[in-house]
Amino acid sequence: MRIGSLCHIKSKKNALQSFIVVYPDLNLVLEERNKNNSWLPSILTSVLGKLPQPSATLKPINENFMLLNKIQDEYGNFYYECLYSDMFGWIIGSKKQFEIIEEDNKKICQV
């Protein structure tokens, strides 16, 4: 996957509408997941309920974003920094739940 590519999310969940969870601070996400062993969602099928972090935001999966960065932690998990039209943040990679589709060529990005 190319940094600077325009992309969107394709959900593998069977839901009428899905939302990607965008976290503003990668360090907080890494601390929660790797040090505190907390589960943080990468995709949700409802906007109802409490967000995993008060500062997290939900974006519709079909909303385009620019890929700014890709980081892998010591456990092999990927995190993607995304720039949306009104904000930027990090999404937690999950090959079981979604694919990142590159808009330029309409093909699946290699992640």
Residue frames as qw, qx, qy, qz and C-alpha x, y, z in Angstrom:
[[0.000, 0.891, 0.453, 0.000, 0.00, 0.00, 0.00],
 [0.453, 0.391, 0.003, 0.801, 1.36, 3.38, -0.92],
 [0.227, -0.557, -0.373, 0.707, 1.65, 6.24, 1.54],
 [0.096, 0.343, -0.162, -0.920, -0.30, 9.19, 0.14],
 [0.106, -0.211, -0.851, -0.468, -2.90, 6.96, -1.56],
 [0.522, -0.102, 0.092, -0.842, -6.58, 7.82, -1.47],
 [0.225, -0.032, -0.974, 0.011, -8.38, 4.84, 0.09],
 [0.631, -0.315, 0.061, -0.707, -11.61, 3.64, 1.69],
 [0.306, -0.211, 0.881, -0.293, -12.61, 0.69, 3.85],
 [0.663, -0.018, -0.549, -0.509, -14.47, -2.40, 2.61],
 [0.545, -0.346, 0.578, -0.499, -16.11, -4.18, 5.53],
 [0.330, 0.100, -0.923, -0.170, -16.22, -7.97, 5.69],
 [0.204, 0.193, 0.762, -0.583, -19.07, -7.79, 8.22],
 [0.060, -0.455, -0.774, -0.436, -22.62, -8.50, 7.12],
 [0.082, -0.587, -0.485, 0.643, -24.18, -5.21, 8.21],
 [0.324, 0.843, 0.412, 0.125, -26.25, -2.51, 6.55],
 [0.206, 0.892, -0.184, 0.358, -23.76, 0.13, 7.60],
 [0.820, -0.297, -0.205, 0.444, -20.41, -0.07, 9.33],
 [0.025, -0.977, 0.135, -0.162, -18.16, 2.55, 10.86],
 [0.728, 0.229, -0.381, 0.522, -14.39, 2.58, 11.27],
 [0.519, -0.821, -0.144, 0.191, -13.11, 3.72, 14.67],
 [0.498, 0.636, -0.170, 0.564, -10.51, 6.48, 14.34],
 [0.663, -0.621, -0.223, 0.354, -8.26, 7.01, 17.36],
 [0.169, 0.971, -0.095, 0.138, -6.47, 10.37, 17.72],
 [0.190, -0.779, 0.585, -0.123, -3.46, 9.10, 19.71],
 [0.808, 0.241, -0.535, -0.045, -1.57, 5.97, 18.69],
 [0.191, 0.363, -0.745, 0.526, 0.41, 5.89, 21.94],
 [0.549, -0.143, 0.451, -0.689, -2.81, 5.53, 23.96],
 [0.890, 0.186, -0.190, -0.370, -3.99, 2.74, 21.66],
 [0.624, 0.365, -0.660, 0.202, -0.68, 0.86, 21.99],
 [0.093, -0.316, 0.691, -0.643, -0.70, 1.26, 25.76],
 [0.726, -0.040, 0.263, -0.634, -4.28, -0.02, 26.06],
 [0.902, 0.253, -0.251, -0.242, -3.77, -2.97, 23.72],
 [0.707, 0.366, -0.546, 0.261, -0.23, -4.09, 24.50],
 [0.122, 0.325, -0.656, 0.670, 0.36, -3.06, 28.12],
 [0.470, -0.075, 0.471, -0.743, -3.17, -3.24, 29.58],
 [0.082, 0.073, 0.975, 0.194, -4.31, -6.12, 27.33],
 [0.403, 0.467, 0.410, -0.672, -7.54, -4.24, 26.50],
 [0.416, 0.391, 0.727, 0.381, -9.66, -4.99, 23.47],
 [0.147, 0.555, 0.006, -0.819, -10.23, -1.96, 21.23],
 [0.667, 0.512, 0.541, -0.020, -12.53, -2.27, 18.21],
 [0.268, -0.192, 0.464, 0.823, -11.43, -1.34, 14.72],
 [0.250, -0.174, -0.546, -0.780, -14.91, -1.39, 13.17],
 [0.256, 0.237, 0.710, -0.612, -18.45, -1.03, 14.58],
 [0.013, 0.367, 0.789, 0.493, -21.86, -1.66, 13.06],
 [0.224, -0.821, -0.516, -0.101, -23.71, 0.87, 15.19],
 [0.194, 0.537, -0.197, 0.797, -23.15, 4.44, 16.34],
 [0.636, -0.648, -0.095, -0.408, -25.11, 3.73, 19.53],
 [0.885, -0.344, -0.187, 0.254, -23.28, 3.07, 22.75],
 [0.364, -0.873, 0.226, 0.231, -20.07, 4.24, 24.32],
 [0.622, 0.686, -0.362, 0.109, -16.90, 4.69, 22.28],
 [0.885, -0.121, -0.298, 0.337, -13.83, 2.75, 23.45],
 [0.440, -0.187, -0.180, 0.859, -12.01, 6.04, 24.12],
 [0.100, 0.790, 0.409, -0.446, -13.77, 9.36, 24.68],
 [0.034, 0.689, -0.303, -0.658, -11.63, 11.01, 22.01],
 [0.332, 0.046, 0.849, 0.409, -12.25, 8.30, 19.37],
 [0.445, 0.408, -0.060, -0.795, -14.39, 9.15, 16.33],
 [0.626, 0.255, 0.735, 0.049, -16.54, 7.01, 14.03],
 [0.223, 0.478, -0.403, -0.748, -16.35, 7.46, 10.26],
 [0.868, 0.327, 0.183, -0.325, -18.52, 5.70, 7.65],
 [0.722, -0.205, 0.555, 0.357, -16.47, 2.99, 5.97],
 [0.599, 0.572, 0.429, 0.360, -17.18, 4.38, 2.50],
 [0.015, -0.993, 0.039, 0.113, -15.71, 7.79, 3.36],
 [0.760, 0.479, -0.178, 0.401, -12.41, 8.32, 1.55],
 [0.491, -0.834, 0.171, 0.185, -9.19, 9.07, 3.40],
 [0.514, 0.715, -0.451, 0.147, -5.54, 9.59, 2.55],
 [0.918, -0.277, -0.155, 0.239, -3.11, 7.07, 3.99],
 [0.008, -0.941, 0.292, -0.174, -0.37, 8.99, 5.83],
 [0.014, -0.571, 0.792, -0.214, 1.56, 6.26, 7.62],
 [0.914, -0.124, -0.325, -0.208, 1.59, 2.54, 8.46],
 [0.111, -0.601, 0.700, -0.369, 3.17, 1.18, 11.65],
 [0.827, -0.113, -0.542, -0.098, 3.59, -2.38, 12.90],
 [0.502, -0.713, 0.365, -0.327, 3.94, -3.10, 16.63],
 [0.062, -0.495, 0.864, -0.076, 6.11, -5.79, 18.22],
 [0.569, 0.095, 0.767, -0.281, 3.19, -8.26, 18.06],
 [0.249, 0.114, 0.785, 0.556, 2.69, -7.90, 14.31],
 [0.179, 0.759, 0.595, -0.194, -0.42, -5.68, 14.47],
 [0.331, 0.283, 0.301, 0.849, -0.75, -2.88, 11.93],
 [0.022, -0.755, -0.402, 0.518, -1.96, 0.67, 12.56],
 [0.403, 0.452, 0.440, 0.663, -2.78, 3.11, 9.78],
 [0.076, -0.503, -0.206, 0.836, -2.65, 6.89, 10.08],
 [0.263, 0.561, 0.681, 0.390, -5.44, 8.38, 7.99],
 [0.001, 0.232, 0.054, -0.971, -6.32, 11.90, 6.92],
 [0.191, 0.647, 0.736, 0.054, -10.03, 12.52, 6.46],
 [0.186, 0.672, 0.270, 0.663, -11.41, 15.81, 5.14],
 [0.335, -0.820, -0.040, -0.463, -12.07, 17.11, 8.65],
 [0.603, -0.676, 0.397, -0.148, -9.58, 15.26, 10.89],
 [0.602, 0.417, -0.680, 0.026, -6.80, 12.72, 11.09],
 [0.660, -0.468, 0.478, -0.343, -6.15, 9.75, 13.35],
 [0.038, 0.358, -0.929, -0.083, -5.26, 6.08, 13.52],
 [0.876, -0.028, -0.095, -0.473, -7.23, 2.96, 12.64],
 [0.516, -0.384, 0.763, -0.063, -6.40, -0.49, 13.98],
 [0.420, 0.323, -0.713, -0.460, -5.75, -2.99, 11.20],
 [0.618, -0.015, 0.704, -0.350, -7.92, -6.12, 11.09],
 [0.172, 0.222, -0.787, -0.550, -7.72, -8.46, 8.09],
 [0.035, 0.305, 0.948, -0.085, -10.69, -10.44, 9.45],
 [0.131, 0.669, 0.546, -0.486, -12.99, -7.41, 9.59],
 [0.375, 0.876, 0.100, -0.285, -12.06, -5.18, 6.65],
 [0.711, 0.181, 0.286, 0.617, -9.86, -4.48, 3.65],
 [0.043, -0.728, 0.043, 0.683, -8.34, -1.18, 2.67],
 [0.631, 0.550, 0.476, 0.269, -9.18, -0.36, -0.93],
 [0.289, -0.360, 0.212, 0.862, -6.99, 2.05, -2.88],
 [0.431, 0.722, 0.326, -0.432, -9.10, 4.45, -4.93],
 [0.065, 0.645, -0.492, -0.580, -6.52, 5.12, -7.65],
 [0.245, 0.252, -0.848, -0.396, -6.66, 1.69, -9.22],
 [0.789, -0.155, 0.009, -0.595, -9.70, 0.22, -7.42],
 [0.771, 0.114, -0.622, 0.077, -7.60, -2.70, -6.24],
 [0.757, -0.638, -0.134, 0.040, -6.94, -4.05, -2.79],
 [0.058, 0.849, -0.478, 0.217, -3.87, -2.44, -1.22],
 [0.795, 0.074, -0.552, 0.241, -1.18, -4.87, -0.20],
 [0.372, -0.755, 0.276, -0.463, -0.99, -4.66, 3.59]]
